[in-house]
Amino acid sequence: MRTVIGYGSPHKQGSFEAHGAPLGPKEAEETKKNLGWPLEPAFHVPEEALKVFRWAQSRGKQLEGRWSGMLERYEKAFPELADEFKRRKADLLPEGWDRGLAEYPAGKSVATRKASEEILQVLGKTIPELMGGTADLNNSVFAWLKGMGDFQRTSEKPAGVQGSVGGPWGYEGRNIHFGVREHAMGAIANGLAAYGGILPFTGTFFVFSDYMRPPIRLAAISQLKVLFVFSHDSIGVGEDGPTHQPVEQLMALRAVPNLTVIRPADANETLAAWKVALQRRNPTVFVFSRQNLPILDASKYPVAEGVPRGAYVLVDGGDSPDIVLIATGSEVSLALRAADELAVKRVRARVVSMPSWELFCEQAEGYRDAVIPPAVKKRLAVEAGATLGWWKWVGDEGDVIGIDRFGASAPGDVLMEKFGFTVENVVGRALRLLGRL
């Protein structure tokens, strides 16, 4: 089929000018004459078209009444199922949805992608509408619901299928195999959220969030509750090299209005992040590590209370700290070690974990000032990503240890060292800010 843009316009038909701007009063009049359309009134609706619209309105009321009657009969026949249906459509979490979620004990190290996987298995049992999958990366991102079925056309399961999660093979399955097509995955998740009754999640490598940017942006515009899970969050990916190592993606997504981005520092922050996301109405981006990260002691640090507020104090540094170290994700444990070294050098360093800029910005000014005191001008941010935007938090007298170039191919720990994510470099940059070097 071949179409003609601006059809009927004497001077703009078939031209780009019919796309980028209104016809204008004179050209609109000429177009009406050309098409045999009445010149008056200016906005003319033919009677036959009006009848169709009026009929559609009447038919819609009939269909709505038919549906409401059917739902009423269903409520009487199956009251418990009807209540469950209405709960899901109202986007309300079931009672006891967080049952079985437990804090992680300190002393171990675990990748936040693995912690997220464990958390998802618990949530899958308590939140029946939770449903999603990955872009053929189940065994890397770990965003799946094990044993809860593969969403596939009902038939006998083909032999030799890889990536199956186990359980039913049919439309009752809660794991969607999206294929290697991140844009479509995000769009499908948006559709599920817009329809209602389903709580969708997606999963892929963080660097591939670029392929998903349009549906992520639309989810934010439409205030759709979609859970976007990303793993392999930095140069810590390692040998895959620059093509698979996110640098600018974190800042790019932080720039999207109405989108909550959370980069947890450990398993306990990951647990708190999931709890926060499930209780919000807007879309959430999780940014998880590939590498293992030390687990923060939840009995020592206020993780559960701090993550929902976006940033919180791990090490106080006294009533008047000399410097504030602000870190996210895998760099939080680095900041803690650097603070210990600075203490040996008689520098009082406050350590702030800031898993979510958006959540922190939502807090009252008093809380934000209590975490990052305005009087402490020396501030050092540490994050394995672009430095753009960090000056909002560190100020004119602060500094940022980040990455403003593409990565390289080498083991993750080697890259972290070469790019300056070491205790020695953090301590050195802090001392330089304080004028002690």
C-alpha positions as CSV (number, residue, x, y, z in Angstrom):
1,M,0.0,0.0,0.0
2,R,1.3,3.5,-0.9
3,T,0.0,6.5,1.0
4,V,0.4,10.2,0.3
5,I,1.2,12.6,3.1
6,G,-1.0,15.7,3.3
7,Y,-3.4,14.2,0.7
8,G,-5.6,16.9,-0.8
9,S,-3.5,19.9,0.1
10,P,-2.8,21.7,-3.2
11,H,0.7,23.0,-2.2
12,K,1.9,20.6,0.5
13,Q,0.6,17.2,-0.6
14,G,3.5,14.7,-0.8
15,S,5.8,17.2,0.9
16,F,7.6,17.1,4.3
17,E,5.9,20.4,5.0
18,A,2.7,18.6,5.6
19,H,4.4,16.7,8.5
20,G,6.2,19.2,10.6
21,A,3.7,22.1,10.8
22,P,0.0,22.9,10.5
23,L,-1.4,23.7,7.0
24,G,-2.3,27.2,8.0
25,P,-5.7,28.9,7.5
26,K,-5.2,29.7,3.8
27,E,-3.9,26.2,2.8
28,A,-6.6,24.6,5.0
29,E,-9.3,26.5,3.1
30,E,-7.8,25.5,-0.3
31,T,-7.6,21.8,0.9
32,K,-11.3,21.8,1.9
33,K,-12.2,23.2,-1.5
34,N,-10.0,20.6,-3.2
35,L,-11.7,17.8,-1.3
36,G,-15.2,19.2,-1.6
37,W,-15.4,19.7,2.2
38,P,-17.7,22.4,3.6
39,L,-15.8,25.6,4.5
40,E,-18.1,26.4,7.4
41,P,-18.2,25.6,10.2
42,A,-14.4,25.6,10.7
43,F,-14.6,22.2,12.5
44,H,-17.1,20.2,10.5
45,V,-18.3,16.7,11.6
46,P,-20.5,15.1,9.0
47,E,-23.8,13.7,10.4
48,E,-23.0,10.1,9.3
49,A,-19.7,10.3,11.2
50,L,-21.4,11.7,14.3
51,K,-23.9,8.9,14.2
52,V,-21.1,6.3,14.3
53,F,-19.5,8.0,17.3
54,R,-22.9,8.3,19.2
55,W,-23.5,4.6,18.4
56,A,-20.0,3.7,19.8
57,Q,-20.8,5.6,23.0
58,S,-24.1,3.7,23.4
59,R,-22.5,0.4,22.6
60,G,-19.7,1.0,25.1
61,K,-22.2,1.6,27.8
62,Q,-24.0,-1.7,26.9
63,L,-20.7,-3.6,26.9
64,E,-19.7,-2.1,30.2
65,G,-23.0,-3.0,31.8
66,R,-22.7,-6.5,30.5
67,W,-19.2,-6.8,31.9
68,S,-20.3,-5.4,35.3
69,G,-23.1,-7.8,35.5
70,M,-20.9,-10.7,34.7
71,L,-18.4,-9.6,37.3
72,E,-21.2,-9.3,39.9
73,R,-22.3,-12.8,39.2
74,Y,-18.7,-14.0,39.4
75,E,-18.3,-12.3,42.8
76,K,-21.3,-14.1,44.2
77,A,-20.2,-17.5,42.8
78,F,-16.5,-17.2,43.6
79,P,-16.1,-14.5,46.2
80,E,-12.4,-15.3,47.1
81,L,-11.3,-15.4,43.5
82,A,-13.2,-12.1,42.8
83,D,-11.4,-10.4,45.7
84,E,-8.1,-11.6,44.4
85,F,-8.9,-10.3,40.9
86,K,-9.9,-6.9,42.3
87,R,-6.7,-6.7,44.4
88,R,-4.5,-7.3,41.5
89,K,-6.3,-4.9,39.2
90,A,-6.0,-2.2,42.0
91,D,-2.2,-2.8,42.1
92,L,-2.3,-3.7,45.8
93,L,0.2,-6.1,47.2
94,P,-1.2,-9.3,48.9
95,E,-1.1,-9.5,52.7
96,G,2.1,-11.0,53.9
97,W,3.9,-10.4,50.6
98,D,7.2,-9.9,52.4
99,R,6.9,-13.1,54.4
100,G,10.1,-15.2,54.1
101,L,12.4,-12.3,53.3
102,A,15.3,-12.2,55.7
103,E,18.4,-10.1,56.1
104,Y,21.7,-11.5,55.0
105,P,24.4,-12.2,57.7
106,A,27.6,-10.3,57.5
107,G,30.9,-12.0,56.9
108,K,30.2,-13.3,53.4
109,S,30.3,-11.9,49.9
110,V,27.7,-12.3,47.3
111,A,27.0,-10.6,43.9
112,T,23.9,-8.4,44.1
113,R,22.5,-10.2,41.0
114,K,22.6,-13.4,43.0
115,A,21.0,-11.9,46.0
116,S,18.3,-10.5,43.7
117,E,17.7,-14.0,42.3
118,E,17.2,-15.4,45.8
119,I,14.8,-12.6,46.7
120,L,12.8,-13.1,43.6
121,Q,12.2,-16.8,44.4
122,V,10.6,-15.7,47.7
123,L,8.6,-13.0,46.2
124,G,7.4,-15.3,43.4
125,K,5.7,-17.5,46.0
126,T,4.0,-14.6,47.9
127,I,3.1,-12.3,44.9
128,P,1.3,-14.5,42.3
129,E,1.0,-11.7,39.8
130,L,4.8,-11.3,39.6
131,M,5.8,-12.3,36.1
132,G,8.7,-11.7,33.7
133,G,11.9,-12.9,32.2
134,T,15.1,-11.9,30.4
135,A,16.5,-11.4,27.0
136,D,18.0,-14.9,26.7
137,L,20.1,-14.2,29.8
138,N,18.5,-16.3,32.5
139,N,21.8,-17.9,33.5
140,S,23.6,-14.6,33.7
141,V,21.1,-12.0,35.1
142,F,19.2,-14.5,37.2
143,A,15.9,-12.7,36.8
144,W,13.7,-15.7,36.8
145,L,11.2,-17.6,38.9
146,K,12.5,-21.1,39.2
147,G,10.0,-23.9,38.9
148,M,7.1,-21.5,38.2
149,G,6.7,-22.4,34.6
150,D,7.6,-21.2,31.1
151,F,5.0,-19.0,29.4
152,Q,4.7,-20.9,26.1
153,R,2.1,-22.1,23.7
154,T,0.5,-25.1,25.3
155,S,1.9,-28.3,23.7
156,E,4.4,-31.0,24.5
157,K,7.7,-29.4,25.6
158,P,10.3,-29.8,22.8
159,A,13.3,-31.9,23.6
160,G,16.6,-30.2,24.2
161,V,15.2,-26.8,25.2
162,Q,17.7,-24.6,27.0
163,G,16.9,-22.0,29.6
164,S,13.7,-23.6,30.8
165,V,12.9,-22.7,34.4
166,G,10.9,-25.9,35.2
167,G,7.3,-26.3,36.1
168,P,4.4,-26.0,33.8
169,W,4.9,-25.5,30.0
170,G,2.0,-23.4,28.9
171,Y,0.1,-20.2,29.5
172,E,0.1,-20.6,33.2
173,G,3.9,-20.2,33.2
174,R,5.2,-17.0,34.8
175,N,8.6,-16.8,33.0
176,I,8.5,-15.2,29.6
177,H,11.3,-16.0,27.2
178,F,11.6,-12.6,25.4
179,G,14.5,-13.6,23.1
180,V,17.4,-11.3,22.3
181,R,15.3,-8.2,21.8
182,E,15.5,-5.8,24.6
183,H,13.3,-3.1,23.1
184,A,10.5,-5.6,22.6
185,M,10.9,-7.0,26.1
186,G,10.5,-3.5,27.6
187,A,7.5,-2.8,25.4
188,I,5.8,-6.1,26.3
189,A,6.4,-5.4,30.0
190,N,4.8,-1.9,29.6
191,G,1.8,-3.5,28.0
192,L,1.3,-6.0,30.8
193,A,1.6,-3.2,33.4
194,A,-0.8,-0.9,31.5
195,Y,-3.4,-3.7,31.2
196,G,-3.2,-4.3,35.0
197,G,-3.3,-7.4,37.2
198,I,0.3,-8.3,36.3
199,L,3.5,-7.1,38.0
200,P,6.1,-7.4,35.2
201,F,9.9,-7.6,35.5
202,T,12.6,-7.7,32.8
203,G,16.2,-8.6,32.8
204,T,19.4,-8.0,30.8
205,F,22.9,-6.7,31.0
206,F,23.0,-3.0,32.1
207,V,24.9,-1.9,28.9
208,F,21.9,-3.1,26.9
209,S,19.6,-0.7,28.7
210,D,20.4,1.5,25.7
211,Y,18.3,-0.8,23.5
212,M,15.4,-0.5,26.0
213,R,15.6,3.3,26.5
214,P,12.3,4.1,24.6
215,P,10.1,1.7,26.5
216,I,11.8,2.7,29.8
217,R,11.1,6.3,29.1
218,L,7.5,5.5,28.1
219,A,7.1,3.5,31.4
220,A,8.2,6.6,33.3
221,I,5.9,8.9,31.2
222,S,2.9,6.6,31.7
223,Q,3.7,5.8,35.4
224,L,3.8,2.1,34.8
225,K,4.9,-0.2,37.6
226,V,7.6,-2.1,35.7
227,L,10.6,-3.6,37.4
228,F,13.7,-3.3,35.1
229,V,16.4,-5.6,36.3
230,F,20.0,-5.0,35.0
231,S,23.2,-6.8,36.0
232,H,26.9,-6.5,35.1
233,D,26.8,-2.9,36.2
234,S,30.3,-1.5,35.5
235,I,33.8,-2.2,34.3
236,G,33.7,-5.0,37.0
237,V,32.2,-7.1,34.1
238,G,35.8,-7.8,33.2
239,E,37.0,-9.5,30.1
240,D,34.0,-8.8,27.9
241,G,35.5,-5.4,27.3
242,P,34.2,-1.9,26.5
243,T,31.2,-3.1,24.4
244,H,29.8,-4.8,27.5
245,Q,31.0,-2.4,30.2
246,P,28.5,0.4,31.2
247,V,29.9,3.8,31.7
248,E,27.3,6.5,30.8
249,Q,24.2,4.3,31.3
250,L,23.7,5.0,35.0
251,M,23.7,8.8,34.5
252,A,21.5,8.5,31.4
253,L,18.8,6.7,33.3
254,R,19.1,9.0,36.4
255,A,18.1,11.8,34.0
256,V,14.7,10.2,33.2
257,P,11.9,11.9,35.1
258,N,9.7,9.7,37.3
259,L,12.1,6.8,37.1
260,T,13.7,5.4,40.3
261,V,17.2,4.0,39.8
262,I,18.7,1.9,42.6
263,R,22.3,0.6,42.6
264,P,22.6,-1.5,45.8
265,A,25.9,-1.9,47.7
266,D,25.3,-5.4,48.9
267,A,22.8,-8.2,49.4
268,N,21.0,-6.3,52.2
269,E,20.7,-3.1,50.2
270,T,19.3,-5.3,47.4
271,L,16.7,-6.7,49.7
272,A,15.7,-3.2,50.8
273,A,15.7,-2.1,47.2
274,W,13.1,-4.8,46.2
275,K,10.9,-3.8,49.1
276,V,11.0,-0.2,48.1
277,A,10.3,-0.8,44.5
278,L,7.3,-3.1,45.2
279,Q,5.7,-0.4,47.3
280,R,6.1,2.4,44.7
281,R,3.9,3.3,41.8
282,N,6.4,4.3,39.2
283,P,8.9,2.1,37.3
284,T,12.2,1.1,39.0
285,V,15.6,0.3,37.6
286,F,17.7,-2.1,39.5
287,V,21.5,-2.0,38.8
288,F,23.2,-5.1,40.1
289,S,26.8,-6.3,40.2
290,R,28.3,-9.3,38.5
291,Q,31.1,-9.6,41.1
292,N,30.7,-10.6,44.7
293,L,30.4,-7.8,47.2
294,P,30.9,-7.9,51.0
295,I,27.7,-8.0,52.9
296,L,27.1,-5.0,55.2
297,D,26.3,-5.9,58.8
298,A,22.6,-5.0,59.1
299,S,22.9,-5.0,62.9
300,K,25.6,-2.3,62.6
301,Y,24.4,-0.2,59.7
302,P,20.8,1.1,59.2
303,V,20.4,-0.5,55.8
304,A,16.7,-1.3,56.0
305,E,15.8,2.3,57.1
306,G,18.4,4.0,54.9
307,V,17.8,2.6,51.4
308,P,14.2,3.8,51.2
309,R,15.5,7.3,51.9
310,G,18.0,7.1,49.0
311,A,21.2,7.8,51.0
312,Y,22.2,7.2,54.6
313,V,25.3,7.4,56.9
314,L,27.4,4.3,57.4
315,V,30.3,5.9,59.3
316,D,29.5,9.1,61.1
317,G,32.9,10.7,61.3
318,G,32.0,12.6,64.5
319,D,30.0,15.7,65.0
320,S,32.2,17.7,62.5
321,P,33.7,15.3,59.9
322,D,36.6,16.6,57.8
323,I,35.3,15.0,54.6
324,V,32.3,13.1,53.3
325,L,32.9,10.0,51.1
326,I,29.8,9.3,49.0
327,A,29.6,6.0,47.2
328,T,27.1,3.6,45.5
329,G,27.1,0.0,44.6
330,S,30.4,-1.9,44.6
331,E,32.3,1.2,45.6
332,V,30.6,1.5,49.1
333,S,32.8,-1.2,50.6
334,L,35.8,0.6,49.1
335,A,34.8,3.8,50.7
336,L,34.5,2.1,54.1
337,R,38.0,0.7,53.8
338,A,39.3,4.1,52.8
339,A,37.6,5.7,55.8
340,D,39.5,3.2,58.1
341,E,42.8,4.2,56.5
342,L,42.0,7.9,56.8
343,A,41.2,7.4,60.5
344,V,44.7,6.1,60.9
345,K,45.9,9.4,59.4
346,R,43.7,11.3,61.9
347,V,41.1,12.3,59.2
348,R,37.5,12.1,60.3
349,A,35.7,10.8,57.3
350,R,31.9,10.3,57.0
351,V,30.8,7.5,54.7
352,V,27.5,7.8,52.9
353,S,25.9,5.1,50.9
354,M,23.7,6.6,48.2
355,P,21.9,3.8,46.3
356,S,19.3,6.1,44.8
357,W,19.5,9.8,43.9
358,E,15.8,9.9,43.2
359,L,14.8,8.6,46.6
360,F,17.2,10.9,48.3
361,C,15.8,13.9,46.4
362,E,12.4,13.1,47.7
363,Q,13.5,13.5,51.4
364,A,13.0,16.6,53.4
365,E,15.8,19.1,53.3
366,G,16.6,18.5,56.9
367,Y,17.3,14.8,56.3
368,R,19.4,15.5,53.3
369,D,21.5,18.1,55.2
370,A,21.9,15.6,58.1
371,V,23.3,13.0,55.8
372,I,25.5,15.5,53.8
373,P,26.1,18.5,56.0
374,P,26.3,21.7,54.1
375,A,29.0,22.9,56.4
376,V,31.3,20.1,55.2
377,K,32.6,21.4,51.9
378,K,35.1,18.6,51.2
379,R,33.3,15.8,49.6
380,L,34.5,12.9,47.5
381,A,32.1,10.8,45.4
382,V,33.2,7.3,44.3
383,E,31.3,5.5,41.6
384,A,32.4,3.3,38.7
385,G,30.6,5.3,36.0
386,A,30.5,8.7,34.4
387,T,31.2,11.6,36.7
388,L,28.5,13.8,35.1
389,G,26.0,15.0,37.6
390,W,27.9,14.2,40.8
391,W,28.8,17.9,41.3
392,K,25.3,18.4,42.5
393,W,26.3,16.4,45.6
394,V,30.0,17.2,46.0
395,G,29.8,20.9,45.3
396,D,32.5,23.3,44.1
397,E,35.0,22.1,46.7
398,G,34.5,18.4,46.1
399,D,35.8,15.8,43.7
400,V,34.7,12.7,42.0
401,I,36.4,9.4,41.3
402,G,34.6,7.9,38.3
403,I,35.1,6.9,34.7
404,D,34.8,9.3,31.8
405,R,36.2,7.0,29.1
406,F,35.4,3.5,27.9
407,G,36.6,0.5,29.7
408,A,39.1,-2.3,28.7
409,S,39.3,-6.0,28.5
410,A,40.9,-7.5,31.6
411,P,39.8,-9.3,34.8
412,G,37.3,-7.1,36.8
413,D,39.6,-6.6,39.8
414,V,42.5,-5.6,37.6
415,L,40.3,-3.0,35.8
416,M,39.1,-1.6,39.1
417,E,42.7,-1.1,40.2
418,K,43.8,0.4,36.9
419,F,40.9,2.8,36.8
420,G,41.7,4.1,40.3
421,F,39.1,2.2,42.5
422,T,41.6,1.4,45.2
423,V,41.9,2.4,48.9
424,E,45.2,4.1,48.1
425,N,43.7,6.3,45.4
426,V,40.6,7.2,47.4
427,V,42.7,8.1,50.4
428,G,45.1,10.1,48.2
429,R,42.3,12.1,46.6
430,A,40.7,12.8,50.0
431,L,44.0,14.0,51.4
432,R,44.5,16.2,48.3
433,L,41.1,17.8,48.8
434,L,42.0,18.5,52.4
435,G,45.3,20.0,51.4
436,R,47.3,17.4,53.2
437,L,49.3,16.1,50.3
